[in-house]
Amino acid sequence: MTKIRPATAADLPTIAEIHLKGWLLAYGAFMPADQLAAMQPDKRLPLWQDWLNDPKKLILVGSTGDGIDGFLLGGSVKEHDIRKGSLEGFDCEIYSLHCRAEVQGKGLGRALISAAAAHWAAAG
């Protein structure tokens, strides 16, 4: 059963670890070692804490069993260099969505996106 909830401070080390593993899986072969070193969970915890304390940010965690298997970070639309189309009319976006490799393809990411959309819709 998939469970989604807002993140707490106690979740941040696990979120930072899932974030790093997601980057390693997707970009590890292309990223410089110093950039990967800067993403080590212990170095990123202050940043995650800032995001958790920011009322304009949304951090959700999801699980398919025990523990945390994925997260979503979102908030207000950031400045983007968009070559085609526009973000006009949008007021929120997903910045980061990562799930553990072993649960990918099982609907957790979709559930996190759905929960974020419901949260933002309820907030207007």
C-alpha positions in Angstrom: 0.0 0.0 0.0 1.4 3.4 -1.0 1.5 6.0 1.8 2.2 9.8 1.1 2.7 12.4 3.8 4.4 15.7 4.4 8.1 15.4 5.3 9.4 16.0 8.8 12.8 17.0 10.1 13.5 13.3 11.0 13.0 12.4 7.3 15.6 14.7 5.9 18.7 12.3 6.1 16.7 9.7 4.2 15.5 12.2 1.7 19.1 13.5 1.1 20.3 9.9 0.7 17.5 9.1 -1.9 18.3 12.3 -3.7 22.0 11.4 -4.0 21.2 7.9 -5.2 18.8 9.3 -7.8 21.4 11.6 -9.1 24.0 8.8 -9.2 21.7 6.6 -11.1 20.7 9.2 -13.6 23.8 11.4 -13.9 26.6 9.7 -12.1 28.6 8.8 -15.2 28.5 12.4 -16.4 29.0 14.5 -13.2 32.4 15.7 -11.9 33.5 14.0 -8.7 33.6 17.4 -6.8 29.9 18.0 -7.7 29.0 14.5 -6.5 31.0 15.1 -3.3 29.0 18.3 -2.7 25.8 16.2 -2.8 26.7 13.9 0.0 23.7 13.7 2.3 25.5 15.2 5.4 26.5 18.2 3.4 23.0 18.8 2.0 21.1 18.6 5.3 21.2 22.3 6.0 19.7 23.0 2.5 17.0 20.4 3.1 16.3 22.0 6.5 15.9 25.4 4.9 13.5 24.0 2.3 11.5 22.2 5.0 11.2 25.5 7.0 10.1 27.5 3.9 6.3 27.8 3.8 6.5 28.3 0.0 8.1 24.8 -0.4 6.3 21.5 -0.4 8.2 18.3 0.6 6.3 15.0 0.5 7.6 11.6 1.3 6.2 8.3 0.1 6.5 4.7 1.0 5.4 1.3 -0.4 6.0 -0.5 2.9 8.2 0.5 5.8 10.5 3.5 5.6 10.7 6.1 2.9 11.0 5.1 -0.7 10.7 8.4 -2.4 10.2 12.2 -2.1 8.9 15.2 -4.0 10.1 18.8 -3.6 8.1 21.6 -5.1 7.1 25.2 -4.7 6.6 28.5 -6.5 7.6 28.6 -10.2 11.3 29.5 -10.6 12.7 31.7 -13.3 13.4 29.5 -16.4 14.9 30.1 -19.8 12.1 28.5 -21.8 12.8 28.3 -25.6 9.3 27.1 -26.5 6.1 27.6 -24.6 5.6 29.5 -21.4 5.0 29.0 -17.7 2.5 31.9 -17.7 -0.5 31.0 -15.7 1.3 28.5 -13.5 2.1 29.3 -9.9 3.9 26.1 -8.7 6.2 23.4 -10.0 7.9 20.2 -9.0 11.7 20.8 -8.5 12.7 17.3 -7.7 11.1 13.8 -7.6 13.2 10.7 -6.8 12.3 7.2 -5.8 14.5 4.3 -4.8 15.5 2.2 -7.8 13.7 -0.9 -6.4 10.3 0.8 -6.4 10.5 2.7 -9.7 7.7 1.8 -12.1 5.3 0.8 -9.3 3.4 4.1 -9.1 5.0 5.9 -6.2 6.2 8.8 -8.3 2.7 9.1 -9.8 1.2 9.1 -6.2 3.6 11.8 -5.1 2.7 14.0 -8.1 -1.0 13.4 -7.4 -0.6 14.4 -3.8 1.3 17.5 -4.7 -1.4 18.5 -7.2 -4.1 17.9 -4.6 -2.2 20.0 -2.1 -1.7 22.9 -4.5 -5.3 22.7 -5.8 -6.6 22.9 -2.2 -4.4 25.9 -1.5 -5.8 27.6 -4.6 
